[in-house]
Amino acid sequence: MGFRKKTKNVSEIAEGKAKETLGKAVGNEKLESKGRAEKTKGMLKQAVEKGKDKFRH
């Protein structure tokens, strides 16, 4: 996996976790769900990249 893509995916996961936690703390369901979706998206992208790496090596 390219270092840039890996870093981007990890930052997307972290940002999603932060939004989800903030949404829970303030009781904002929209922010919480947005954060959860962003976190899931980052995790999915990371899984795809790891799968690509397995086929390359």
N, C-alpha and C positions, 0 to 999 in steps of 0.2 A: 504494500500500500504506500502510495506517495506520502511523504511527510506532511505536505501541505493539506492534503485531503484528510489525513488522520487528525491533524491539529484542528482543522475546521469542524470535523465531526465531533471531536471531544469538546470543543468550545460550544457547539450547538447543544450538546447534551447538558453541559454545565449551565448554560443560559436557560434552558428549559427547566432544569431543576430549581434554579433561582426563582423563576417566574411562578412555578407551581407552589413553592414554599411561601412566597410573598402573597400569592392569591389566597392560600389557606390562612395565613396570618391575619389578613385584613378582611377575609370573608368575601372576596371577589371571585365568584365562580367562573366568570369569563376568563380572567387572567390565569386562574388555576388550570382550566382546561386547555388554554392556549399554551401554557408552559408544558403540560403533559404531552400535548401533540408535538411540540417542538423537540422535546426530549426523545420521544418515540421515533421521530423522523431521523434524528441524529444517530440513534442506536441502529436503525434499519440501514442507513447509509454505511455505517461502520461494518455491519455484518456483511453487506454486499462487497465491500472492499476486501474484507478478510477472505471471502469466498474466491474473489478474483486472484488473490495472492496464492491460494492453495493450488490453483490451476497453473499459475506461472512457474511455481517451484517444484 
